[in-house]
Amino acid sequence: MSKHPTILLVGNQLDSHVKLVSEDIVRMGGTPIVLSMEDASTWLGHSVECDEGGVQTYDTTSKSIIDVTAVWWRRYCKAETAGIPSDAKLPGEEARVFCRGQRHQHFLGAICALPSIVEVNPLWAEWRISTKAVQLRMARDIGFAIPRTYMGADPIAARAFAESCLTSGSAVVSKAHTSVPLPSITHDGRDYGRMTTLLHPERLGELNDLHGTPVILQEYVPKAFEVRATVVGDRVFACGIDSQKSDRTKVDWRRYDLPNTPHWPYDMPKDVERKLLEFCRRAELVFGAFDLIVRPDGEHVFLEVNPSGQWLWIEELVGLPISEHLAKVLLGRAPRCMPVSMHEADAVYGNSSAIEIAKGAIG
C-alpha cells in the first residue's frame, strides 16, 4: 500500500458526508478525490487501455495512471440523470439517451476495473440488497424478527392482507419500495408518494387504485423506541431514537422533530450486534444503516437497511465517530467486515461481543 493512499469518493462535493469523510482521510494522511456523476467531466476525464500486459485506467488530461486503493460510492446516480453538454450536436432524444448510456457504462468500467480496490459498497451487492424482499428474507434467515409484510400490486390481495392485520387487532402501514423525494407526489389533491403511513380502515378502498404500481403493506409493530444502527466494517454504531415522544415521529421518525425526539448512544445487545454484522457479511456490505424497532417487551425487530444511508445528524447529536471509522476502512486501517460467520463465531468465541470476535479472528 502506498504511503499516501488515494481514495475516490463518488458523490457530490456539496454533500456534508463527503466533506467530512474527505477531511478525515486528509487528517490520516490520505488523498481524497471527489468524482461527481452529474458532472460531464467525470465521464470524459478517464480512459482505459487493455492489452496483454493488463488493464490501466488513466487521467485523459495528464496521462497519469489512476492509482487508488478504495472507492466510496456515496451517491451513485444512473446515466439518465447525468448531464449531456448543452452544445452537443446529437440528432434527437434517442441519440442523447444512447450517449448517456455509453458514458454510464464507461465510467463504471473505468472505476471498477481498477486493480485491488476496496469498494464501499460493491455496486452489485448494493443493488441486490436494496430490494426490500431480499432484505427481509436475509434478516429472517439470520434470526431477526420481521413484520408481517405484503408486497404487490393486486388490489384484492393487498386489501385481504390489510384486513387480516386489522382483524387481528394490529394497525397496518404502507410504505414505498424506494425513497421518495420530498415533497411527496400529489395529484388532484391526493398524496401518492409518502413515507411510512398508517392505513386507516376507512381508506382501504384506496387499494383499489394501485394501477399496477406495487405497494408495501406491513403489520404495524408497537414501539418502545427505535434504533438506527450504522455498521461500518466490523463495528456497529447504534443510536437510540425515542420516536414515541413526538406525535410527528411516532409512525416514521424521518418526519424529523429533533428537539422533541431524544437520541442517545445505544448499548446494543451482543446477539443483535452479531446478527447485524452477519447480515453485512452475507450481503457483502462494508457499510449499512439499519433501522430497528425495539418492542415494549425488548425484542428487536428488523425493518430495513439503507446501504448508503445518512448518519451526520447522529454524529452531531450523540458523538458516534462514524465518519472517522469509515475513513479508516477506506484507508485500510480497519477491517472491512466481520471475517467469520455468526455460527463460526458462536462456536469459537461464545458470548463475546461482535467487535471482540472480529479482532480475535484476524489475530
Phi, psi and chi 1 to 4 in degrees:
 res  aa     phi    psi   chi1   chi2   chi3   chi4
   1 MET       -  138.1 -177.6  178.9  -62.4      -
   2 SER   -67.3  157.4   61.1      -      -      -
   3 LYS   -65.3  -35.9 -170.2  173.5 -177.2 -179.8
   4 HIS  -121.9   81.4  -59.5  -73.1      -      -
   5 PRO   -63.4  146.3   21.8  -32.0      -      -
   6 THR  -103.6  131.3  -61.0      -      -      -
   7 ILE  -118.7  128.9  -48.6  -61.3      -      -
   8 LEU   -90.6  131.3  -66.7 -174.6      -      -
   9 LEU  -117.9  109.2  -60.9   88.9      -      -
  10 VAL   -91.5  108.2 -179.8      -      -      -
  11 GLY  -177.0 -143.1      -      -      -      -
  12 ASN  -126.1  132.6 -169.8  -51.7      -      -
  13 GLN   -63.6  -19.4  -64.8 -169.8   24.3      -
  14 LEU   -84.5   -9.3  -60.1  179.3      -      -
  15 ASP   -71.2  120.9 -175.9  -20.2      -      -
  16 SER   -61.8  -31.1  -62.4      -      -      -
  17 HIS   -63.4  -44.7  -64.3   76.1      -      -
  18 VAL   -62.4  -43.3  172.2      -      -      -
  19 LYS   -61.2  -45.7 -178.0  175.8 -177.8  -65.8
  20 LEU   -68.6  -43.6 -165.9   56.7      -      -
  21 VAL   -66.2  -37.1  173.3      -      -      -
  22 SER   -60.1  -43.4  -65.5      -      -      -
  23 GLU   -63.6  -39.4  -68.7  172.7   -8.3      -
  24 ASP   -67.2  -37.5  -77.0  -31.8      -      -
  25 ILE   -63.0  -44.2  -70.7  172.0      -      -
  26 VAL   -62.4  -44.7  171.0      -      -      -
  27 ARG   -60.9  -30.5 -179.4  173.1   54.4   80.9
  28 MET   -91.4    5.7  -63.1  177.0 -167.5      -
  29 GLY    96.4    9.2      -      -      -      -
  30 GLY   -98.3  175.4      -      -      -      -
  31 THR  -123.0  110.6  -57.9      -      -      -
  32 PRO   -88.5  140.8   30.3  -31.4      -      -
  33 ILE  -124.1  119.7  -61.8  176.9      -      -
  34 VAL   -94.3  123.3  179.1      -      -      -
  35 LEU  -113.7  124.8  -62.3 -179.9      -      -
  36 SER  -100.6  124.7  171.2      -      -      -
  37 MET   -75.8  -10.2  -66.7 -172.0   73.4      -
  38 GLU   -84.0  -13.2  -66.5   88.9   -9.7      -
  39 ASP   -92.9  123.6 -177.2   -3.7      -      -
  40 ALA   -58.9  -32.8      -      -      -      -
  41 SER   -64.3  -26.8   64.2      -      -      -
  42 THR   -61.9  -41.0  -66.2      -      -      -
  43 TRP   -72.3  -34.7  -57.1   83.7      -      -
  44 LEU   -99.8   -6.2  -56.6  178.4      -      -
  45 GLY   -86.3    0.1      -      -      -      -
  46 HIS  -131.4  140.3  -58.4   87.4      -      -
  47 SER  -124.0  157.6  -62.7      -      -      -
  48 VAL  -128.8  133.3 -178.7      -      -      -
  49 GLU  -124.5  135.0  -68.8 -169.2    4.6      -
  50 CYS  -125.6  134.1  -49.4      -      -      -
  51 ASP  -153.8 -169.5   56.5   27.5      -      -
  52 GLU   -64.1  -21.5  -67.2 -179.5   -3.7      -
  53 GLY   -79.8  -13.5      -      -      -      -
  54 GLY   135.9 -163.7      -      -      -      -
  55 VAL  -120.8  131.5  178.9      -      -      -
  56 GLN  -130.1  133.5  -70.4 -174.2  -28.1      -
  57 THR  -106.9  130.6  -61.3      -      -      -
  58 TYR  -139.2  159.2   61.4   91.0      -      -
  59 ASP   -74.0  124.4 -175.9  -83.6      -      -
  60 THR   -63.5  -34.6  -56.4      -      -      -
  61 THR   -77.2  -50.9  -58.3      -      -      -
  62 SER   -89.8  -13.2   66.7      -      -      -
  63 LYS    65.0   10.8  -56.8  -60.4 -178.2 -177.9
  64 SER   -81.8  142.5   58.6      -      -      -
  65 ILE   -69.3  134.6  -60.6  -61.5      -      -
  66 ILE   -77.0  114.1  -56.3  -62.1      -      -
  67 ASP  -119.8   90.6 -177.8   18.7      -      -
  68 VAL  -121.9  158.8  -57.8      -      -      -
  69 THR  -109.8  -16.5   55.9      -      -      -
  70 ALA  -154.6  152.0      -      -      -      -
  71 VAL  -128.3  129.9  177.5      -      -      -
  72 TRP  -108.6  112.1  176.9   31.8      -      -
  73 TRP   -85.0   75.6  -60.7   97.0      -      -
  74 ARG   -64.7  -52.4  164.0   59.2 -173.5  160.6
  75 ARG  -136.3  103.9  -82.6  -72.1 -178.6 -100.0
  76 TYR   -97.0  122.3  168.9   82.5      -      -
  77 CYS  -113.2  150.7   75.8      -      -      -
  78 LYS   -78.3  165.9  -64.9 -178.7 -179.7  178.6
  79 ALA   -59.3  -33.6      -      -      -      -
  80 GLU   -61.6  -23.5  -71.5   75.3   12.4      -
  81 THR   -95.5   -4.0   63.8      -      -      -
  82 ALA   -88.2  133.1      -      -      -      -
  83 GLY   -73.4  146.4      -      -      -      -
  84 ILE  -102.4  134.4  -60.0  -66.7      -      -
  85 PRO   -50.9  137.1  -25.6   33.6      -      -
  86 SER   -63.4  -24.0   58.2      -      -      -
  87 ASP   -92.7    4.8   60.1  -10.0      -      -
  88 ALA   -65.9  130.5      -      -      -      -
  89 LYS   -93.2   91.9  -63.7 -179.9  179.6 -179.9
  90 LEU  -122.4  136.4  -62.9  173.4      -      -
  91 PRO   -82.2   74.9   31.1  -35.1      -      -
  92 GLY   100.5  170.4      -      -      -      -
  93 GLU   -67.0  -34.7 -177.7   58.4   27.1      -
  94 GLU   -61.6  -38.4  -70.7 -175.5   -0.9      -
  95 ALA   -68.2  -35.6      -      -      -      -
  96 ARG   -66.6  -39.9  -60.2  177.9   74.5   85.0
  97 VAL   -63.0  -43.3  170.9      -      -      -
  98 PHE   -60.0  -44.4  174.4   78.9      -      -
  99 CYS   -62.5  -42.6 -177.4      -      -      -
 100 ARG   -61.6  -42.0  -75.6 -164.1  -67.6  -94.9
 101 GLY   -63.0  -39.0      -      -      -      -
 102 GLN   -65.4  -42.0  -62.8  -55.1  -65.3      -
 103 ARG   -62.3  -43.5  -72.1  179.2  161.4 -165.8
 104 HIS   -57.4  -51.2  172.2   71.8      -      -
 105 GLN   -66.0  -37.4  -68.1  -60.8  -38.8      -
 106 HIS   -64.9  -43.9  169.2   69.3      -      -
 107 PHE   -62.6  -46.3  179.6   79.8      -      -
 108 LEU   -59.7  -43.5  -70.4 -178.3      -      -
 109 GLY   -64.9  -42.0      -      -      -      -
 110 ALA   -61.9  -37.2      -      -      -      -
 111 ILE   -83.9  -48.1  -58.1  -54.8      -      -
 112 CYS   -70.1  -19.8  -66.7      -      -      -
 113 ALA   -80.9   -6.5      -      -      -      -
 114 LEU   -60.2  136.0  -66.7  168.5      -      -
 115 PRO   -76.3  139.0   28.0  -34.8      -      -
 116 SER    56.3   40.6  -56.7      -      -      -
 117 ILE   -93.4  152.1   60.7  168.3      -      -
 118 VAL   -92.4  128.0  172.6      -      -      -
 119 GLU  -109.6  131.3  -71.2 -174.4   85.8      -
 120 VAL  -124.9   97.3 -179.1      -      -      -
 121 ASN   -98.3  163.0  -69.9  -62.1      -      -
 122 PRO   -54.4  130.2  -24.7   34.3      -      -
 123 LEU   -59.9  -41.5  -75.2  179.7      -      -
 124 TRP   -63.2  -37.0   67.8  -92.2      -      -
 125 ALA   -68.4  -39.5      -      -      -      -
 126 GLU   -66.8  -41.9 -174.5  160.9  -44.8      -
 127 TRP   -60.3  -44.3  -69.4  -25.8      -      -
 128 ARG   -66.4  -45.5  177.7  174.9 -179.4  -90.9
 129 ILE   -80.1   -7.8 -153.4   61.6      -      -
 130 SER   -72.4  -13.2  -69.0      -      -      -
 131 THR   -83.5  132.0   57.7      -      -      -
 132 LYS   -63.5  -36.1  -62.4  -64.4 -169.3  -66.9
 133 ALA   -63.5  -42.1      -      -      -      -
 134 VAL   -64.2  -42.1  172.4      -      -      -
 135 GLN   -59.3  -48.8  -67.3 -176.6   13.6      -
 136 LEU   -66.8  -38.4  -69.7  171.1      -      -
 137 ARG   -62.9  -45.5 -173.8 -168.4   68.3 -174.8
 138 MET   -66.6  -41.2 -174.6  173.1  -66.7      -
 139 ALA   -61.5  -42.9      -      -      -      -
 140 ARG   -64.0  -43.5 -176.4 -153.0   61.2 -172.8
 141 ASP   -61.6  -32.6  -69.9  -13.0      -      -
 142 ILE   -78.0  -22.2  -70.5  171.0      -      -
 143 GLY   120.3    4.9      -      -      -      -
 144 PHE   -73.8  148.0  -87.5  112.1      -      -
 145 ALA   -74.6  138.8      -      -      -      -
 146 ILE  -130.0  155.9   60.6  173.7      -      -
 147 PRO   -73.6  149.7   -9.6   24.1      -      -
 148 ARG   -59.9  133.9  -74.1 -178.6   59.0 -153.7
 149 THR  -140.6  141.2  -57.0      -      -      -
 150 TYR  -119.9  135.5  168.1   82.2      -      -
 151 MET  -130.9  125.9  -58.1  179.3 -168.6      -
 152 GLY   163.2 -178.4      -      -      -      -
 153 ALA  -123.1   15.2      -      -      -      -
 154 ASP   -87.6  110.7 -177.7  -20.0      -      -
 155 PRO   -58.2  -37.7  -23.7   34.1      -      -
 156 ILE   -68.0  -46.7  -64.2  175.4      -      -
 157 ALA   -65.9  -39.6      -      -      -      -
 158 ALA   -63.6  -44.0      -      -      -      -
 159 ARG   -67.5  -39.3 -179.1  157.6 -175.6  159.7
 160 ALA   -61.2  -41.4      -      -      -      -
 161 PHE   -63.0  -47.9  175.4   85.2      -      -
 162 ALA   -60.7  -42.5      -      -      -      -
 163 GLU   -66.2  -33.7  -71.1  175.2  -17.0      -
 164 SER   -66.6  -36.8   71.9      -      -      -
 165 CYS   -64.8  -46.6  -68.2      -      -      -
 166 LEU   -65.4  -39.0  -64.1  170.9      -      -
 167 THR   -63.9  -33.9  -59.9      -      -      -
 168 SER   -81.0    1.3   67.1      -      -      -
 169 GLY    92.9    5.6      -      -      -      -
 170 SER  -101.3  152.5  -60.8      -      -      -
 171 ALA   -81.2  168.2      -      -      -      -
 172 VAL  -132.8  142.4   61.5      -      -      -
 173 VAL  -120.2  154.0  -63.7      -      -      -
 174 SER  -113.1  148.7   63.9      -      -      -
 175 LYS  -150.5  165.3   57.4  174.4   61.8  175.9
 176 ALA   -91.9  156.5      -      -      -      -
 177 HIS   -70.3  -32.2  -81.8  -91.4      -      -
 178 THR  -129.7  162.8   58.1      -      -      -
 179 SER   -63.2  141.0  -61.2      -      -      -
 180 VAL  -112.2  122.3  178.7      -      -      -
 181 PRO   -60.6  144.9  -17.8   29.7      -      -
 182 LEU   -90.2  145.2  -64.6  177.7      -      -
 183 PRO   -73.3  161.9   28.2  -35.5      -      -
 184 SER   -64.2  162.4  -65.4      -      -      -
 185 ILE   -75.3  127.9  -56.9  167.4      -      -
 186 THR  -127.3  149.6   58.9      -      -      -
 187 HIS  -154.8  129.2  177.4   67.6      -      -
 188 ASP    53.8   36.2  -66.4  -23.7      -      -
 189 GLY    78.3    4.8      -      -      -      -
 190 ARG  -107.4  146.5  -62.0  177.1   67.9 -179.2
 191 ASP   -94.8  119.3 -175.3    6.6      -      -
 192 TYR  -109.3  -28.6  -71.8   90.1      -      -
 193 GLY  -110.2  118.7      -      -      -      -
 194 ARG  -143.4  164.2   60.7 -174.8   60.7  171.8
 195 MET   -78.9 -174.6  -67.8 -176.0  173.5      -
 196 THR   -59.6  125.3  -59.1      -      -      -
 197 THR  -136.4  136.4  -55.6      -      -      -
 198 LEU   -64.8  134.5  -79.3  172.6      -      -
 199 LEU  -101.2  101.9 -177.9   60.9      -      -
 200 HIS   -75.2  150.9  -63.1  -73.0      -      -
 201 PRO   -54.1  -37.7  -27.0   34.7      -      -
 202 GLU   -70.6   -8.4   61.8  -88.7   17.1      -
 203 ARG  -107.8    9.0  -61.4 -172.7   65.7  179.3
 204 LEU   -60.0  -29.2  -69.5 -175.0      -      -
 205 GLY   -61.2  -22.4      -      -      -      -
 206 GLU   -66.2  -19.0  -65.1 -179.5    8.0      -
 207 LEU   -66.8  -16.8  -66.3  174.3      -      -
 208 ASN   -70.8  -12.7  -64.7  -34.2      -      -
 209 ASP  -104.9   28.4  -60.6  -33.3      -      -
 210 LEU   -64.3  -30.1  -70.1  177.7      -      -
 211 HIS    53.1   40.2  -60.3  -60.4      -      -
 212 GLY    77.6    7.2      -      -      -      -
 213 THR   -99.8  114.3  -58.3      -      -      -
 214 PRO   -61.6  144.1  -23.2   34.8      -      -
 215 VAL  -123.4  157.3   67.4      -      -      -
 216 ILE  -110.4  124.5  -61.4  176.6      -      -
 217 LEU  -116.2  137.2  -58.6  177.9      -      -
 218 GLN  -135.7  145.7  -78.5 -173.8  -23.7      -
 219 GLU   -66.0  130.1 -173.9  173.6   39.5      -
 220 TYR   -69.3  131.5 -177.8   74.6      -      -
 221 VAL   -98.7  121.2  179.0      -      -      -
 222 PRO   -58.7  143.2  -21.3   32.5      -      -
 223 LYS  -121.7  132.5  -54.4  173.2 -177.2  177.4
 224 ALA   -84.3  -47.0      -      -      -      -
 225 PHE  -164.2 -179.9   58.0   92.1      -      -
 226 GLU  -123.1  163.7  -60.1 -174.9   63.2      -
 227 VAL  -131.9  130.9  175.6      -      -      -
 228 ARG  -104.8  111.2  176.1   71.1  160.0 -148.4
 229 ALA  -110.4  114.5      -      -      -      -
 230 THR  -100.6  115.7  -54.6      -      -      -
 231 VAL   -95.6  126.4  175.5      -      -      -
 232 VAL  -129.8  110.6 -174.4      -      -      -
 233 GLY    63.2 -120.9      -      -      -      -
 234 ASP  -103.0   16.3   66.6  -18.0      -      -
 235 ARG  -121.1  148.6  -68.6 -165.9   58.5 -176.2
 236 VAL  -117.5  121.1  178.5      -      -      -
 237 PHE  -107.0  105.4  -60.0   91.3      -      -
 238 ALA  -107.3  135.1      -      -      -      -
 239 CYS  -126.0  124.7  175.6      -      -      -
 240 GLY   -79.8  142.0      -      -      -      -
 241 ILE  -130.4  114.9  -57.2  174.3      -      -
 242 ASP   -85.6   73.3 -164.5  -11.7      -      -
 243 SER   -66.2  -18.5   58.8      -      -      -
 244 GLN   -81.5   -2.4  -54.7  -52.1  -73.4      -
 245 LYS   -76.5  -20.4  -73.4  -76.0 -171.4  179.9
 246 SER  -125.8  133.4  169.3      -      -      -
 247 ASP   -61.0  -29.8  -70.8  -22.9      -      -
 248 ARG   -66.5  -32.8 -179.0  177.1  176.3   83.8
 249 THR  -109.0    4.6   60.2      -      -      -
 250 LYS   -60.8  -39.7  -80.1 -175.3  176.2 -179.8
 251 VAL   -89.4  -38.3  176.2      -      -      -
 252 ASP  -146.1  110.6 -168.5  -26.3      -      -
 253 TRP   -67.9  -11.3   57.5 -103.9      -      -
 254 ARG   -70.9   -6.7  -65.4  173.0  -59.1  171.0
 255 ARG   -83.4   54.2  -66.5 -175.1  173.4   92.2
 256 TYR   -34.0  131.9  -62.0  103.8      -      -
 257 ASP  -141.2   64.4 -177.0   12.7      -      -
 258 LEU   -57.0  -39.9  -65.4 -179.1      -      -
 259 PRO   -60.9  -25.1  -23.7   35.2      -      -
 260 ASN  -114.5   14.3  -59.3  -56.3      -      -
 261 THR  -126.4   93.3  -48.9      -      -      -
 262 PRO   -58.4  137.9  -23.4   34.4      -      -
 263 HIS  -120.6  146.0  -72.2   57.2      -      -
 264 TRP  -155.3  153.4   68.4   94.7      -      -
 265 PRO   -63.4  124.5  -18.2   30.3      -      -
 266 TYR  -102.0  129.4  178.7   58.4      -      -
 267 ASP   -82.9   92.2 -173.9   12.5      -      -
 268 MET   -66.9  131.7 -176.1   76.3   77.0      -
 269 PRO   -56.4  143.1  -26.3   35.1      -      -
 270 LYS   -60.4  -37.3  -57.5  -54.7 -179.2 -172.8
 271 ASP   -69.2  -33.9   65.0  -44.0      -      -
 272 VAL   -70.6  -40.7  178.9      -      -      -
 273 GLU   -59.9  -41.6 -173.4  178.0   79.7      -
 274 ARG   -64.1  -38.8  -85.2 -164.7  -67.9 -122.2
 275 LYS   -65.0  -39.1  -70.9  173.9 -175.6  174.9
 276 LEU   -63.7  -43.9  -67.9  173.1      -      -
 277 LEU   -68.0  -35.2  -71.3  169.1      -      -
 278 GLU   -66.4  -38.4  174.2   68.0    4.4      -
 279 PHE   -58.5  -48.5 -173.6  106.7      -      -
 280 CYS   -64.8  -36.8  -72.7      -      -      -
 281 ARG   -64.0  -45.1 -168.5 -169.0   68.8   83.1
 282 ARG   -68.6  -38.8  -67.8 -169.5 -170.2 -174.6
 283 ALA   -81.1   -7.5      -      -      -      -
 284 GLU    59.4   39.8  -61.0 -166.1   44.9      -
 285 LEU   -95.9  137.7  -64.4  178.5      -      -
 286 VAL   -91.3  -30.4 -178.1      -      -      -
 287 PHE  -131.5  139.9  175.5   96.9      -      -
 288 GLY  -160.3  134.9      -      -      -      -
 289 ALA  -105.4  109.1      -      -      -      -
 290 PHE   -98.2  141.2  -69.5   79.9      -      -
 291 ASP  -111.2  123.4  -68.3  -32.8      -      -
 292 LEU  -126.3  149.5  -51.5  173.5      -      -
 293 ILE  -107.4  136.5  -71.7  173.8      -      -
 294 VAL  -103.7  113.7  180.0      -      -      -
 295 ARG   -70.5  163.7  -64.2  169.8   51.4   94.5
 296 PRO   -56.3  -26.9  -29.2   37.1      -      -
 297 ASP   -85.8    1.8   61.7    6.2      -      -
 298 GLY    94.4   -6.3      -      -      -      -
 299 GLU   -70.5  138.8 -177.0  178.5   36.8      -
 300 HIS   -95.5  124.0  -71.0   67.6      -      -
 301 VAL  -111.4  127.6  179.6      -      -      -
 302 PHE   -76.6  131.0  174.1   96.9      -      -
 303 LEU  -104.6  -57.4  -72.4 -177.0      -      -
 304 GLU  -169.9  169.9   62.6 -177.3   28.9      -
 305 VAL  -129.9  137.4   59.2      -      -      -
 306 ASN  -108.6  112.0 -174.6  -21.5      -      -
 307 PRO   -71.9   -3.7   22.4  -30.3      -      -
 308 SER  -140.7   42.5   57.5      -      -      -
 309 GLY   -73.7  165.8      -      -      -      -
 310 GLN   -79.7  155.8  -46.7  -85.6   38.7      -
 311 TRP  -151.6   -8.0   73.3   82.2      -      -
 312 LEU   -61.3  -35.6  -79.8 -167.8      -      -
 313 TRP   -63.8  -28.9   94.8   96.3      -      -
 314 ILE   -70.9  -43.6  -68.8  176.5      -      -
 315 GLU   -57.4  -43.9  -75.9 -160.5  -10.4      -
 316 GLU   -68.0  -35.9  -66.3  169.4   -3.7      -
 317 LEU   -84.4  -39.1  -69.9  176.8      -      -
 318 VAL  -124.1   -4.9  -56.8      -      -      -
 319 GLY    79.6   18.6      -      -      -      -
 320 LEU   -72.0  129.0  -63.1  176.8      -      -
 321 PRO   -82.2   58.7   32.1  -35.2      -      -
 322 ILE   -69.5  -46.8  -60.4  171.1      -      -
 323 SER   -61.1  -42.6  -60.9      -      -      -
 324 GLU   -62.2  -42.2  178.7 -178.0    1.3      -
 325 HIS   -71.4  -34.1 -165.4   71.6      -      -
 326 LEU   -62.7  -40.6  176.9   55.4      -      -
 327 ALA   -61.4  -39.7      -      -      -      -
 328 LYS   -63.1  -41.7  -70.9 -179.9  179.8  178.3
 329 VAL   -63.6  -44.8  169.9      -      -      -
 330 LEU   -62.6  -34.2  -70.8  166.6      -      -
 331 LEU   -83.9   -2.0  -70.2  166.3      -      -
 332 GLY    79.2   18.9      -      -      -      -
 333 ARG  -101.3    3.9  -60.9  178.8 -174.1  175.7
 334 ALA  -147.4  149.0      -      -      -      -
 335 PRO   -61.2  151.2  -21.9   32.9      -      -
 336 ARG   -83.0  -20.8  -77.2  177.8  -81.2  166.2
 337 CYS  -166.4  169.8   64.8      -      -      -
 338 MET   -70.4  120.5 -174.3  171.4   71.3      -
 339 PRO   -82.4    1.4   29.7  -33.7      -      -
 340 VAL  -130.9  158.2  -65.6      -      -      -
 341 SER   -72.4  163.3   73.1      -      -      -
 342 MET   -60.4  -40.7 -177.9  171.8   64.2      -
 343 HIS   -70.7  -38.4  -61.5  -60.9      -      -
 344 GLU   -64.3  -39.3  -69.1  169.8  -30.6      -
 345 ALA   -65.1  -42.4      -      -      -      -
 346 ASP   -61.3  -39.5  -75.0  -20.3      -      -
 347 ALA   -68.1  -35.2      -      -      -      -
 348 VAL   -94.4  -39.3  177.1      -      -      -
 349 TYR  -111.4   -3.2  -63.1   98.7      -      -
 350 GLY    61.4 -125.3      -      -      -      -
 351 ASN   -98.0   22.6 -161.0   37.3      -      -
 352 SER   -65.4  157.7  -58.4      -      -      -
 353 SER   -68.9  160.4   73.7      -      -      -
 354 ALA   -60.5  -38.8      -      -      -      -
 355 ILE   -66.1  -40.6  -63.9  173.7      -      -
 356 GLU   -64.6  -38.1  -69.6  168.2  -16.9      -
 357 ILE   -59.7  -50.8  -69.3  168.9      -      -
 358 ALA   -61.5  -44.4      -      -      -      -
 359 LYS   -64.1  -40.4  -72.0  179.9  177.4  177.4
 360 GLY   -67.3  -38.0      -      -      -      -
 361 ALA   -69.4  -26.6      -      -      -      -
 362 ILE   -98.3    7.8   61.6  176.7      -      -
 363 GLY    90.2      -      -      -      -      -
